[in-house]
Amino acid sequence: MVKKTNLADSLKKASEPQKVITNKTSQRDQPNNDAKSEVPPSRVGKKAIAGHFDPAVSKQLRQLALEHDTTVQGLLEEALNDLFSKYGKSPIA
């Protein structure tokens, strides 16, 4: 007879973060606390930029991403590069 798995144990295991192998980063890039968090390779060497906006802004941004078959990240990169160009800076986003 096959032993049934406990649903609670399965859910707990599924909710645990998965370890991601990343490239070695410099000491400066590591968090100062003892709990080392793993970073996905696509975020190594990157810095998050955030702001607080009306929920309608978020909804419209997601709609634009869907309409243009891109991501919110892609639209934000485009917008930042346009802003940099407007002020005479290099488009580096």
PDB file of N, CA, C and O in Angstrom:
ATOM      1  N   MET A   1       0.840  -1.182   0.000  1.00  0.00           N
ATOM      2  CA  MET A   1       0.000   0.000   0.000  1.00  0.00           C
ATOM      3  C   MET A   1       0.886   1.246   0.000  1.00  0.00           C
ATOM      4  O   MET A   1       1.855   1.323   0.756  1.00  0.00           O
ATOM      5  N   VAL A   2       0.553   2.220  -0.848  1.00  0.00           N
ATOM      6  CA  VAL A   2       1.321   3.448  -0.965  1.00  0.00           C
ATOM      7  C   VAL A   2       0.872   4.418   0.116  1.00  0.00           C
ATOM      8  O   VAL A   2      -0.326   4.640   0.297  1.00  0.00           O
ATOM      9  N   LYS A   3       1.822   4.993   0.830  1.00  0.00           N
ATOM     10  CA  LYS A   3       1.499   5.950   1.888  1.00  0.00           C
ATOM     11  C   LYS A   3       1.113   7.279   1.262  1.00  0.00           C
ATOM     12  O   LYS A   3       1.824   7.795   0.400  1.00  0.00           O
ATOM     13  N   LYS A   4      -0.016   7.836   1.694  1.00  0.00           N
ATOM     14  CA  LYS A   4      -0.465   9.128   1.192  1.00  0.00           C
ATOM     15  C   LYS A   4       0.360  10.223   1.845  1.00  0.00           C
ATOM     16  O   LYS A   4       0.698  10.141   3.026  1.00  0.00           O
ATOM     17  N   THR A   5       0.681  11.250   1.066  1.00  0.00           N
ATOM     18  CA  THR A   5       1.433  12.367   1.618  1.00  0.00           C
ATOM     19  C   THR A   5       0.478  13.300   2.353  1.00  0.00           C
ATOM     20  O   THR A   5      -0.693  13.420   1.995  1.00  0.00           O
ATOM     21  N   ASN A   6       0.986  13.943   3.362  1.00  0.00           N
ATOM     22  CA  ASN A   6       0.213  14.887   4.140  1.00  0.00           C
ATOM     23  C   ASN A   6       0.119  16.194   3.359  1.00  0.00           C
ATOM     24  O   ASN A   6       1.145  16.750   2.968  1.00  0.00           O
ATOM     25  N   LEU A   7      -1.089  16.692   3.124  1.00  0.00           N
ATOM     26  CA  LEU A   7      -1.301  17.911   2.345  1.00  0.00           C
ATOM     27  C   LEU A   7      -0.602  19.101   2.989  1.00  0.00           C
ATOM     28  O   LEU A   7       0.008  19.912   2.292  1.00  0.00           O
ATOM     29  N   ALA A   8      -0.684  19.214   4.310  1.00  0.00           N
ATOM     30  CA  ALA A   8      -0.053  20.342   5.001  1.00  0.00           C
ATOM     31  C   ALA A   8       1.460  20.327   4.788  1.00  0.00           C
ATOM     32  O   ALA A   8       2.070  21.373   4.564  1.00  0.00           O
ATOM     33  N   ASP A   9       2.071  19.124   4.858  1.00  0.00           N
ATOM     34  CA  ASP A   9       3.513  19.027   4.634  1.00  0.00           C
ATOM     35  C   ASP A   9       3.878  19.390   3.202  1.00  0.00           C
ATOM     36  O   ASP A   9       4.883  20.056   2.957  1.00  0.00           O
ATOM     37  N   SER A  10       3.055  18.947   2.261  1.00  0.00           N
ATOM     38  CA  SER A  10       3.310  19.261   0.854  1.00  0.00           C
ATOM     39  C   SER A  10       3.216  20.758   0.595  1.00  0.00           C
ATOM     40  O   SER A  10       4.044  21.318  -0.124  1.00  0.00           O
ATOM     41  N   LEU A  11       2.208  21.413   1.178  1.00  0.00           N
ATOM     42  CA  LEU A  11       2.048  22.858   1.003  1.00  0.00           C
ATOM     43  C   LEU A  11       3.206  23.621   1.638  1.00  0.00           C
ATOM     44  O   LEU A  11       3.706  24.593   1.073  1.00  0.00           O
ATOM     45  N   LYS A  12       3.625  23.169   2.818  1.00  0.00           N
ATOM     46  CA  LYS A  12       4.747  23.832   3.491  1.00  0.00           C
ATOM     47  C   LYS A  12       6.015  23.719   2.645  1.00  0.00           C
ATOM     48  O   LYS A  12       6.754  24.689   2.476  1.00  0.00           O
ATOM     49  N   LYS A  13       6.254  22.513   2.116  1.00  0.00           N
ATOM     50  CA  LYS A  13       7.446  22.301   1.298  1.00  0.00           C
ATOM     51  C   LYS A  13       7.386  23.148   0.022  1.00  0.00           C
ATOM     52  O   LYS A  13       8.398  23.701  -0.408  1.00  0.00           O
ATOM     53  N   ALA A  14       6.196  23.247  -0.580  1.00  0.00           N
ATOM     54  CA  ALA A  14       6.041  24.018  -1.812  1.00  0.00           C
ATOM     55  C   ALA A  14       6.236  25.511  -1.579  1.00  0.00           C
ATOM     56  O   ALA A  14       6.651  26.232  -2.487  1.00  0.00           O
ATOM     57  N   SER A  15       5.937  25.982  -0.360  1.00  0.00           N
ATOM     58  CA  SER A  15       6.059  27.416  -0.085  1.00  0.00           C
ATOM     59  C   SER A  15       7.465  27.826   0.325  1.00  0.00           C
ATOM     60  O   SER A  15       7.761  29.017   0.415  1.00  0.00           O
ATOM     61  N   GLU A  16       8.333  26.852   0.576  1.00  0.00           N
ATOM     62  CA  GLU A  16       9.713  27.172   0.935  1.00  0.00           C
ATOM     63  C   GLU A  16      10.450  27.696  -0.285  1.00  0.00           C
ATOM     64  O   GLU A  16      10.295  27.155  -1.380  1.00  0.00           O
ATOM     65  N   PRO A  17      11.263  28.759  -0.108  1.00  0.00           N
ATOM     66  CA  PRO A  17      11.990  29.302  -1.259  1.00  0.00           C
ATOM     67  C   PRO A  17      12.970  28.283  -1.807  1.00  0.00           C
ATOM     68  O   PRO A  17      13.606  27.542  -1.056  1.00  0.00           O
ATOM     69  N   GLN A  18      13.082  28.257  -3.118  1.00  0.00           N
ATOM     70  CA  GLN A  18      14.004  27.351  -3.784  1.00  0.00           C
ATOM     71  C   GLN A  18      15.372  28.013  -3.869  1.00  0.00           C
ATOM     72  O   GLN A  18      15.460  29.211  -4.135  1.00  0.00           O
ATOM     73  N   LYS A  19      16.428  27.261  -3.650  1.00  0.00           N
ATOM     74  CA  LYS A  19      17.777  27.790  -3.714  1.00  0.00           C
ATOM     75  C   LYS A  19      18.165  27.998  -5.176  1.00  0.00           C
ATOM     76  O   LYS A  19      18.003  27.104  -6.007  1.00  0.00           O
ATOM     77  N   VAL A  20      18.676  29.186  -5.474  1.00  0.00           N
ATOM     78  CA  VAL A  20      19.100  29.522  -6.826  1.00  0.00           C
ATOM     79  C   VAL A  20      20.611  29.680  -6.823  1.00  0.00           C
ATOM     80  O   VAL A  20      21.163  30.384  -5.977  1.00  0.00           O
ATOM     81  N   ILE A  21      21.275  29.036  -7.753  1.00  0.00           N
ATOM     82  CA  ILE A  21      22.734  29.152  -7.860  1.00  0.00           C
ATOM     83  C   ILE A  21      23.043  30.405  -8.660  1.00  0.00           C
ATOM     84  O   ILE A  21      22.528  30.594  -9.762  1.00  0.00           O
ATOM     85  N   THR A  22      23.883  31.256  -8.101  1.00  0.00           N
ATOM     86  CA  THR A  22      24.230  32.500  -8.775  1.00  0.00           C
ATOM     87  C   THR A  22      25.733  32.592  -8.950  1.00  0.00           C
ATOM     88  O   THR A  22      26.494  31.829  -8.355  1.00  0.00           O
ATOM     89  N   ASN A  23      26.146  33.543  -9.779  1.00  0.00           N
ATOM     90  CA  ASN A  23      27.569  33.818  -9.938  1.00  0.00           C
ATOM     91  C   ASN A  23      28.072  34.442  -8.654  1.00  0.00           C
ATOM     92  O   ASN A  23      27.310  35.063  -7.913  1.00  0.00           O
ATOM     93  N   LYS A  24      29.360  34.275  -8.391  1.00  0.00           N
ATOM     94  CA  LYS A  24      29.923  34.917  -7.206  1.00  0.00           C
ATOM     95  C   LYS A  24      29.851  36.426  -7.369  1.00  0.00           C
ATOM     96  O   LYS A  24      30.145  36.965  -8.436  1.00  0.00           O
ATOM     97  N   THR A  25      29.457  37.093  -6.305  1.00  0.00           N
ATOM     98  CA  THR A  25      29.397  38.548  -6.322  1.00  0.00           C
ATOM     99  C   THR A  25      30.406  39.090  -5.337  1.00  0.00           C
ATOM    100  O   THR A  25      30.900  38.369  -4.470  1.00  0.00           O
ATOM    101  N   SER A  26      30.703  40.343  -5.476  1.00  0.00           N
ATOM    102  CA  SER A  26      31.674  40.951  -4.581  1.00  0.00           C
ATOM    103  C   SER A  26      31.088  41.076  -3.182  1.00  0.00           C
ATOM    104  O   SER A  26      29.874  40.985  -2.995  1.00  0.00           O
ATOM    105  N   GLN A  27      31.951  41.282  -2.214  1.00  0.00           N
ATOM    106  CA  GLN A  27      31.522  41.446  -0.827  1.00  0.00           C
ATOM    107  C   GLN A  27      30.562  42.623  -0.706  1.00  0.00           C
ATOM    108  O   GLN A  27      29.642  42.590   0.111  1.00  0.00           O
ATOM    109  N   ARG A  28      30.766  43.656  -1.504  1.00  0.00           N
ATOM    110  CA  ARG A  28      29.919  44.853  -1.463  1.00  0.00           C
ATOM    111  C   ARG A  28      28.486  44.538  -1.882  1.00  0.00           C
ATOM    112  O   ARG A  28      27.549  45.160  -1.381  1.00  0.00           O
ATOM    113  N   ASP A  29      28.301  43.586  -2.788  1.00  0.00           N
ATOM    114  CA  ASP A  29      26.977  43.234  -3.276  1.00  0.00           C
ATOM    115  C   ASP A  29      26.193  42.358  -2.305  1.00  0.00           C
ATOM    116  O   ASP A  29      24.981  42.209  -2.454  1.00  0.00           O
ATOM    117  N   GLN A  30      26.873  41.771  -1.300  1.00  0.00           N
ATOM    118  CA  GLN A  30      26.209  40.893  -0.352  1.00  0.00           C
ATOM    119  C   GLN A  30      25.503  41.704   0.721  1.00  0.00           C
ATOM    120  O   GLN A  30      26.004  42.751   1.132  1.00  0.00           O
ATOM    121  N   PRO A  31      24.337  41.235   1.186  1.00  0.00           N
ATOM    122  CA  PRO A  31      23.662  41.936   2.273  1.00  0.00           C
ATOM    123  C   PRO A  31      24.501  41.881   3.540  1.00  0.00           C
ATOM    124  O   PRO A  31      25.292  40.956   3.726  1.00  0.00           O
ATOM    125  N   ASN A  32      24.330  42.864   4.405  1.00  0.00           N
ATOM    126  CA  ASN A  32      25.111  42.951   5.633  1.00  0.00           C
ATOM    127  C   ASN A  32      24.620  42.016   6.716  1.00  0.00           C
ATOM    128  O   ASN A  32      25.351  41.768   7.674  1.00  0.00           O
ATOM    129  N   ASN A  33      23.411  41.484   6.606  1.00  0.00           N
ATOM    130  CA  ASN A  33      22.906  40.603   7.651  1.00  0.00           C
ATOM    131  C   ASN A  33      23.427  39.183   7.440  1.00  0.00           C
ATOM    132  O   ASN A  33      23.978  38.856   6.389  1.00  0.00           O
ATOM    133  N   ASP A  34      23.238  38.347   8.464  1.00  0.00           N
ATOM    134  CA  ASP A  34      23.731  36.977   8.407  1.00  0.00           C
ATOM    135  C   ASP A  34      22.887  36.086   7.515  1.00  0.00           C
ATOM    136  O   ASP A  34      23.383  35.072   7.023  1.00  0.00           O
ATOM    137  N   ALA A  35      21.621  36.433   7.290  1.00  0.00           N
ATOM    138  CA  ALA A  35      20.747  35.621   6.438  1.00  0.00           C
ATOM    139  C   ALA A  35      21.071  35.922   4.984  1.00  0.00           C
ATOM    140  O   ALA A  35      20.715  36.982   4.470  1.00  0.00           O
ATOM    141  N   LYS A  36      21.742  34.995   4.327  1.00  0.00           N
ATOM    142  CA  LYS A  36      22.120  35.196   2.930  1.00  0.00           C
ATOM    143  C   LYS A  36      20.933  34.843   2.040  1.00  0.00           C
ATOM    144  O   LYS A  36      20.444  33.714   2.074  1.00  0.00           O
ATOM    145  N   SER A  37      20.476  35.790   1.258  1.00  0.00           N
ATOM    146  CA  SER A  37      19.378  35.519   0.338  1.00  0.00           C
ATOM    147  C   SER A  37      19.962  35.293  -1.046  1.00  0.00           C
ATOM    148  O   SER A  37      20.870  36.002  -1.479  1.00  0.00           O
ATOM    149  N   GLU A  38      19.428  34.301  -1.725  1.00  0.00           N
ATOM    150  CA  GLU A  38      19.887  33.986  -3.070  1.00  0.00           C
ATOM    151  C   GLU A  38      19.177  34.900  -4.061  1.00  0.00           C
ATOM    152  O   GLU A  38      17.989  35.183  -3.908  1.00  0.00           O
ATOM    153  N   VAL A  39      19.894  35.354  -5.062  1.00  0.00           N
ATOM    154  CA  VAL A  39      19.373  36.282  -6.057  1.00  0.00           C
ATOM    155  C   VAL A  39      19.329  35.571  -7.403  1.00  0.00           C
ATOM    156  O   VAL A  39      20.301  34.925  -7.794  1.00  0.00           O
ATOM    157  N   PRO A  40      18.203  35.683  -8.120  1.00  0.00           N
ATOM    158  CA  PRO A  40      18.165  35.080  -9.460  1.00  0.00           C
ATOM    159  C   PRO A  40      19.236  35.700 -10.350  1.00  0.00           C
ATOM    160  O   PRO A  40      19.547  36.882 -10.204  1.00  0.00           O
ATOM    161  N   PRO A  41      19.803  34.928 -11.265  1.00  0.00           N
ATOM    162  CA  PRO A  41      20.871  35.447 -12.128  1.00  0.00           C
ATOM    163  C   PRO A  41      20.494  36.719 -12.877  1.00  0.00           C
ATOM    164  O   PRO A  41      21.355  37.561 -13.135  1.00  0.00           O
ATOM    165  N   SER A  42      19.214  36.869 -13.232  1.00  0.00           N
ATOM    166  CA  SER A  42      18.799  38.066 -13.967  1.00  0.00           C
ATOM    167  C   SER A  42      18.845  39.325 -13.116  1.00  0.00           C
ATOM    168  O   SER A  42      18.775  40.431 -13.652  1.00  0.00           O
ATOM    169  N   ARG A  43      18.961  39.179 -11.789  1.00  0.00           N
ATOM    170  CA  ARG A  43      18.996  40.347 -10.909  1.00  0.00           C
ATOM    171  C   ARG A  43      20.369  40.632 -10.326  1.00  0.00           C
ATOM    172  O   ARG A  43      20.540  41.615  -9.606  1.00  0.00           O
ATOM    173  N   VAL A  44      21.349  39.788 -10.626  1.00  0.00           N
ATOM    174  CA  VAL A  44      22.699  40.009 -10.111  1.00  0.00           C
ATOM    175  C   VAL A  44      23.241  41.301 -10.691  1.00  0.00           C
ATOM    176  O   VAL A  44      23.213  41.500 -11.906  1.00  0.00           O
ATOM    177  N   GLY A  45      23.729  42.173  -9.837  1.00  0.00           N
ATOM    178  CA  GLY A  45      24.295  43.442 -10.279  1.00  0.00           C
ATOM    179  C   GLY A  45      23.257  44.495 -10.602  1.00  0.00           C
ATOM    180  O   GLY A  45      23.596  45.547 -11.145  1.00  0.00           O
ATOM    181  N   LYS A  46      21.998  44.237 -10.280  1.00  0.00           N
ATOM    182  CA  LYS A  46      20.925  45.190 -10.566  1.00  0.00           C
ATOM    183  C   LYS A  46      20.435  45.820  -9.275  1.00  0.00           C
ATOM    184  O   LYS A  46      20.656  45.277  -8.193  1.00  0.00           O
ATOM    185  N   LYS A  47      19.773  46.960  -9.383  1.00  0.00           N
ATOM    186  CA  LYS A  47      19.232  47.680  -8.232  1.00  0.00           C
ATOM    187  C   LYS A  47      17.766  47.976  -8.507  1.00  0.00           C
ATOM    188  O   LYS A  47      17.419  48.453  -9.587  1.00  0.00           O
ATOM    189  N   ALA A  48      16.907  47.695  -7.538  1.00  0.00           N
ATOM    190  CA  ALA A  48      15.473  47.961  -7.682  1.00  0.00           C
ATOM    191  C   ALA A  48      15.202  49.454  -7.538  1.00  0.00           C
ATOM    192  O   ALA A  48      15.804  50.130  -6.703  1.00  0.00           O
ATOM    193  N   ILE A  49      14.290  49.956  -8.359  1.00  0.00           N
ATOM    194  CA  ILE A  49      13.835  51.344  -8.286  1.00  0.00           C
ATOM    195  C   ILE A  49      12.328  51.279  -8.131  1.00  0.00           C
ATOM    196  O   ILE A  49      11.656  50.607  -8.914  1.00  0.00           O
ATOM    197  N   ALA A  50      11.784  51.966  -7.136  1.00  0.00           N
ATOM    198  CA  ALA A  50      10.344  51.859  -6.877  1.00  0.00           C
ATOM    199  C   ALA A  50       9.731  53.222  -6.616  1.00  0.00           C
ATOM    200  O   ALA A  50      10.435  54.193  -6.338  1.00  0.00           O
ATOM    201  N   GLY A  51       8.430  53.280  -6.708  1.00  0.00           N
ATOM    202  CA  GLY A  51       7.686  54.493  -6.405  1.00  0.00           C
ATOM    203  C   GLY A  51       6.263  54.121  -6.034  1.00  0.00           C
ATOM    204  O   GLY A  51       5.809  53.014  -6.322  1.00  0.00           O
ATOM    205  N   HIS A  52       5.573  55.026  -5.408  1.00  0.00           N
ATOM    206  CA  HIS A  52       4.184  54.791  -5.015  1.00  0.00           C
ATOM    207  C   HIS A  52       3.272  55.609  -5.917  1.00  0.00           C
ATOM    208  O   HIS A  52       3.388  56.831  -6.002  1.00  0.00           O
ATOM    209  N   PHE A  53       2.348  54.899  -6.599  1.00  0.00           N
ATOM    210  CA  PHE A  53       1.452  55.537  -7.548  1.00  0.00           C
ATOM    211  C   PHE A  53       0.024  55.074  -7.295  1.00  0.00           C
ATOM    212  O   PHE A  53      -0.213  54.099  -6.582  1.00  0.00           O
ATOM    213  N   ASP A  54      -0.910  55.785  -7.886  1.00  0.00           N
ATOM    214  CA  ASP A  54      -2.311  55.412  -7.818  1.00  0.00           C
ATOM    215  C   ASP A  54      -2.488  54.022  -8.448  1.00  0.00           C
ATOM    216  O   ASP A  54      -1.799  53.698  -9.416  1.00  0.00           O
ATOM    217  N   PRO A  55      -3.396  53.201  -7.917  1.00  0.00           N
ATOM    218  CA  PRO A  55      -3.614  51.876  -8.494  1.00  0.00           C
ATOM    219  C   PRO A  55      -3.967  51.918  -9.985  1.00  0.00           C
ATOM    220  O   PRO A  55      -3.665  50.974 -10.715  1.00  0.00           O
ATOM    221  N   ALA A  56      -4.593  52.986 -10.436  1.00  0.00           N
ATOM    222  CA  ALA A  56      -4.937  53.115 -11.858  1.00  0.00           C
ATOM    223  C   ALA A  56      -3.678  53.160 -12.725  1.00  0.00           C
ATOM    224  O   ALA A  56      -3.693  52.692 -13.864  1.00  0.00           O
ATOM    225  N   VAL A  57      -2.599  53.717 -12.197  1.00  0.00           N
ATOM    226  CA  VAL A  57      -1.335  53.780 -12.934  1.00  0.00           C
ATOM    227  C   VAL A  57      -0.808  52.360 -13.145  1.00  0.00           C
ATOM    228  O   VAL A  57      -0.374  52.013 -14.244  1.00  0.00           O
ATOM    229  N   SER A  58      -0.846  51.555 -12.110  1.00  0.00           N
ATOM    230  CA  SER A  58      -0.392  50.171 -12.203  1.00  0.00           C
ATOM    231  C   SER A  58      -1.223  49.394 -13.216  1.00  0.00           C
ATOM    232  O   SER A  58      -0.683  48.660 -14.043  1.00  0.00           O
ATOM    233  N   LYS A  59      -2.535  49.562 -13.144  1.00  0.00           N
ATOM    234  CA  LYS A  59      -3.432  48.847 -14.057  1.00  0.00           C
ATOM    235  C   LYS A  59      -3.168  49.250 -15.509  1.00  0.00           C
ATOM    236  O   LYS A  59      -3.086  48.397 -16.393  1.00  0.00           O
ATOM    237  N   GLN A  60      -3.037  50.547 -15.745  1.00  0.00           N
ATOM    238  CA  GLN A  60      -2.803  51.031 -17.107  1.00  0.00           C
ATOM    239  C   GLN A  60      -1.453  50.563 -17.638  1.00  0.00           C
ATOM    240  O   GLN A  60      -1.335  50.222 -18.815  1.00  0.00           O
ATOM    241  N   LEU A  61      -0.450  50.543 -16.792  1.00  0.00           N
ATOM    242  CA  LEU A  61       0.876  50.081 -17.193  1.00  0.00           C
ATOM    243  C   LEU A  61       0.829  48.597 -17.580  1.00  0.00           C
ATOM    244  O   LEU A  61       1.417  48.203 -18.587  1.00  0.00           O
ATOM    245  N   ARG A  62       0.137  47.781 -16.789  1.00  0.00           N
ATOM    246  CA  ARG A  62       0.005  46.360 -17.105  1.00  0.00           C
ATOM    247  C   ARG A  62      -0.785  46.157 -18.396  1.00  0.00           C
ATOM    248  O   ARG A  62      -0.466  45.268 -19.185  1.00  0.00           O
ATOM    249  N   GLN A  63      -1.822  46.986 -18.617  1.00  0.00           N
ATOM    250  CA  GLN A  63      -2.596  46.897 -19.852  1.00  0.00           C
ATOM    251  C   GLN A  63      -1.729  47.227 -21.068  1.00  0.00           C
ATOM    252  O   GLN A  63      -1.805  46.550 -22.093  1.00  0.00           O
ATOM    253  N   LEU A  64      -0.906  48.271 -20.948  1.00  0.00           N
ATOM    254  CA  LEU A  64       0.008  48.632 -22.036  1.00  0.00           C
ATOM    255  C   LEU A  64       0.979  47.486 -22.342  1.00  0.00           C
ATOM    256  O   LEU A  64       1.255  47.183 -23.503  1.00  0.00           O
ATOM    257  N   ALA A  65       1.480  46.869 -21.298  1.00  0.00           N
ATOM    258  CA  ALA A  65       2.410  45.747 -21.489  1.00  0.00           C
ATOM    259  C   ALA A  65       1.727  44.623 -22.262  1.00  0.00           C
ATOM    260  O   ALA A  65       2.320  44.044 -23.172  1.00  0.00           O
ATOM    261  N   LEU A  66       0.488  44.315 -21.905  1.00  0.00           N
ATOM    262  CA  LEU A  66      -0.254  43.272 -22.626  1.00  0.00           C
ATOM    263  C   LEU A  66      -0.515  43.664 -24.074  1.00  0.00           C
ATOM    264  O   LEU A  66      -0.319  42.862 -24.987  1.00  0.00           O
ATOM    265  N   GLU A  67      -0.957  44.901 -24.280  1.00  0.00           N
ATOM    266  CA  GLU A  67      -1.278  45.375 -25.631  1.00  0.00           C
ATOM    267  C   GLU A  67      -0.068  45.353 -26.557  1.00  0.00           C
ATOM    268  O   GLU A  67      -0.206  45.125 -27.759  1.00  0.00           O
ATOM    269  N   HIS A  68       1.110  45.587 -26.002  1.00  0.00           N
ATOM    270  CA  HIS A  68       2.325  45.682 -26.811  1.00  0.00           C
ATOM    271  C   HIS A  68       3.217  44.451 -26.679  1.00  0.00           C
ATOM    272  O   HIS A  68       4.378  44.459 -27.088  1.00  0.00           O
ATOM    273  N   ASP A  69       2.647  43.390 -26.096  1.00  0.00           N
ATOM    274  CA  ASP A  69       3.351  42.120 -25.965  1.00  0.00           C
ATOM    275  C   ASP A  69       4.747  42.293 -25.371  1.00  0.00           C
ATOM    276  O   ASP A  69       5.736  41.803 -25.915  1.00  0.00           O
ATOM    277  N   THR A  70       4.803  42.995 -24.253  1.00  0.00           N
ATOM    278  CA  THR A  70       6.059  43.212 -23.543  1.00  0.00           C
ATOM    279  C   THR A  70       5.780  43.079 -22.053  1.00  0.00           C
ATOM    280  O   THR A  70       4.714  42.612 -21.650  1.00  0.00           O
ATOM    281  N   THR A  71       6.730  43.486 -21.251  1.00  0.00           N
ATOM    282  CA  THR A  71       6.580  43.416 -19.795  1.00  0.00           C
ATOM    283  C   THR A  71       6.544  44.818 -19.219  1.00  0.00           C
ATOM    284  O   THR A  71       6.907  45.786 -19.887  1.00  0.00           O
ATOM    285  N   VAL A  72       6.105  44.917 -17.977  1.00  0.00           N
ATOM    286  CA  VAL A  72       6.148  46.203 -17.274  1.00  0.00           C
ATOM    287  C   VAL A  72       7.605  46.651 -17.175  1.00  0.00           C
ATOM    288  O   VAL A  72       7.903  47.834 -17.338  1.00  0.00           O
ATOM    289  N   GLN A  73       8.506  45.715 -16.910  1.00  0.00           N
ATOM    290  CA  GLN A  73       9.933  46.030 -16.848  1.00  0.00           C
ATOM    291  C   GLN A  73      10.406  46.650 -18.159  1.00  0.00           C
ATOM    292  O   GLN A  73      11.131  47.645 -18.156  1.00  0.00           O
ATOM    293  N   GLY A  74       9.995  46.061 -19.275  1.00  0.00           N
ATOM    294  CA  GLY A  74      10.378  46.590 -20.584  1.00  0.00           C
ATOM    295  C   GLY A  74       9.849  47.993 -20.812  1.00  0.00           C
ATOM    296  O   GLY A  74      10.561  48.850 -21.335  1.00  0.00           O
ATOM    297  N   LEU A  75       8.592  48.235 -20.421  1.00  0.00           N
ATOM    298  CA  LEU A  75       8.018  49.578 -20.575  1.00  0.00           C
ATOM    299  C   LEU A  75       8.739  50.596 -19.695  1.00  0.00           C
ATOM    300  O   LEU A  75       8.973  51.731 -20.112  1.00  0.00           O
ATOM    301  N   LEU A  76       9.089  50.185 -18.473  1.00  0.00           N
ATOM    302  CA  LEU A  76       9.807  51.091 -17.574  1.00  0.00           C
ATOM    303  C   LEU A  76      11.199  51.406 -18.115  1.00  0.00           C
ATOM    304  O   LEU A  76      11.662  52.542 -18.010  1.00  0.00           O
ATOM    305  N   GLU A  77      11.864  50.412 -18.690  1.00  0.00           N
ATOM    306  CA  GLU A  77      13.173  50.665 -19.310  1.00  0.00           C
ATOM    307  C   GLU A  77      13.038  51.678 -20.437  1.00  0.00           C
ATOM    308  O   GLU A  77      13.843  52.603 -20.550  1.00  0.00           O
ATOM    309  N   GLU A  78      12.019  51.499 -21.270  1.00  0.00           N
ATOM    310  CA  GLU A  78      11.781  52.424 -22.384  1.00  0.00           C
ATOM    311  C   GLU A  78      11.507  53.839 -21.867  1.00  0.00           C
ATOM    312  O   GLU A  78      12.043  54.817 -22.389  1.00  0.00           O
ATOM    313  N   ALA A  79      10.667  53.932 -20.838  1.00  0.00           N
ATOM    314  CA  ALA A  79      10.316  55.236 -20.282  1.00  0.00           C
ATOM    315  C   ALA A  79      11.533  55.930 -19.664  1.00  0.00           C
ATOM    316  O   ALA A  79      11.725  57.132 -19.844  1.00  0.00           O
ATOM    317  N   LEU A  80      12.348  55.172 -18.942  1.00  0.00           N
ATOM    318  CA  LEU A  80      13.548  55.764 -18.335  1.00  0.00           C
ATOM    319  C   LEU A  80      14.539  56.224 -19.402  1.00  0.00           C
ATOM    320  O   LEU A  80      15.136  57.293 -19.280  1.00  0.00           O
ATOM    321  N   ASN A  81      14.711  55.422 -20.440  1.00  0.00           N
ATOM    322  CA  ASN A  81      15.617  55.828 -21.518  1.00  0.00           C
ATOM    323  C   ASN A  81      15.117  57.089 -22.211  1.00  0.00           C
ATOM    324  O   ASN A  81      15.915  57.957 -22.563  1.00  0.00           O
ATOM    325  N   ASP A  82      13.788  57.202 -22.413  1.00  0.00           N
ATOM    326  CA  ASP A  82      13.211  58.425 -22.989  1.00  0.00           C
ATOM    327  C   ASP A  82      13.461  59.628 -22.071  1.00  0.00           C
ATOM    328  O   ASP A  82      13.776  60.721 -22.542  1.00  0.00           O
ATOM    329  N   LEU A  83      13.318  59.418 -20.773  1.00  0.00           N
ATOM    330  CA  LEU A  83      13.552  60.494 -19.799  1.00  0.00           C
ATOM    331  C   LEU A  83      15.023  60.918 -19.814  1.00  0.00           C
ATOM    332  O   LEU A  83      15.333  62.109 -19.814  1.00  0.00           O
ATOM    333  N   PHE A  84      15.924  59.931 -19.827  1.00  0.00           N
ATOM    334  CA  PHE A  84      17.348  60.254 -19.873  1.00  0.00           C
ATOM    335  C   PHE A  84      17.685  61.058 -21.129  1.00  0.00           C
ATOM    336  O   PHE A  84      18.407  62.053 -21.063  1.00  0.00           O
ATOM    337  N   SER A  85      17.156  60.618 -22.273  1.00  0.00           N
ATOM    338  CA  SER A  85      17.406  61.333 -23.537  1.00  0.00           C
ATOM    339  C   SER A  85      16.869  62.749 -23.476  1.00  0.00           C
ATOM    340  O   SER A  85      17.528  63.681 -23.935  1.00  0.00           O
ATOM    341  N   LYS A  86      15.695  62.922 -22.922  1.00  0.00           N
ATOM    342  CA  LYS A  86      15.084  64.238 -22.793  1.00  0.00           C
ATOM    343  C   LYS A  86      15.988  65.212 -22.055  1.00  0.00           C
ATOM    344  O   LYS A  86      16.048  66.393 -22.397  1.00  0.00           O
ATOM    345  N   TYR A  87      16.692  64.717 -21.041  1.00  0.00           N
ATOM    346  CA  TYR A  87      17.572  65.571 -20.241  1.00  0.00           C
ATOM    347  C   TYR A  87      19.036  65.470 -20.643  1.00  0.00           C
ATOM    348  O   TYR A  87      19.922  65.838 -19.871  1.00  0.00           O
ATOM    349  N   GLY A  88      19.293  64.966 -21.860  1.00  0.00           N
ATOM    350  CA  GLY A  88      20.650  64.952 -22.383  1.00  0.00           C
ATOM    351  C   GLY A  88      21.567  63.907 -21.786  1.00  0.00           C
ATOM    352  O   GLY A  88      22.788  64.052 -21.841  1.00  0.00           O
ATOM    353  N   LYS A  89      21.004  62.864 -21.221  1.00  0.00           N
ATOM    354  CA  LYS A  89      21.804  61.780 -20.624  1.00  0.00           C
ATOM    355  C   LYS A  89      21.779  60.571 -21.559  1.00  0.00           C
ATOM    356  O   LYS A  89      20.913  60.462 -22.427  1.00  0.00           O
ATOM    357  N   SER A  90      22.735  59.671 -21.370  1.00  0.00           N
ATOM    358  CA  SER A  90      22.802  58.451 -22.173  1.00  0.00           C
ATOM    359  C   SER A  90      21.669  57.499 -21.792  1.00  0.00           C
ATOM    360  O   SER A  90      21.401  57.313 -20.605  1.00  0.00           O
ATOM    361  N   PRO A  91      20.995  56.889 -22.781  1.00  0.00           N
ATOM    362  CA  PRO A  91      19.967  55.903 -22.477  1.00  0.00           C
ATOM    363  C   PRO A  91      20.608  54.589 -22.045  1.00  0.00           C
ATOM    364  O   PRO A  91      21.029  53.797 -22.888  1.00  0.00           O
ATOM    365  N   ILE A  92      20.684  54.355 -20.739  1.00  0.00           N
ATOM    366  CA  ILE A  92      21.417  53.215 -20.212  1.00  0.00           C
ATOM    367  C   ILE A  92      20.535  52.186 -19.506  1.00  0.00           C
ATOM    368  O   ILE A  92      21.044  51.186 -18.998  1.00  0.00           O
ATOM    369  N   ALA A  93      19.231  52.414 -19.466  1.00  0.00           N
ATOM    370  CA  ALA A  93      18.355  51.479 -18.731  1.00  0.00           C
ATOM    371  C   ALA A  93      18.187  50.189 -19.477  1.00  0.00           C
ATOM    372  O   ALA A  93      17.487  49.291 -19.009  1.00  0.00           O
TER     373      ALA A  93
END
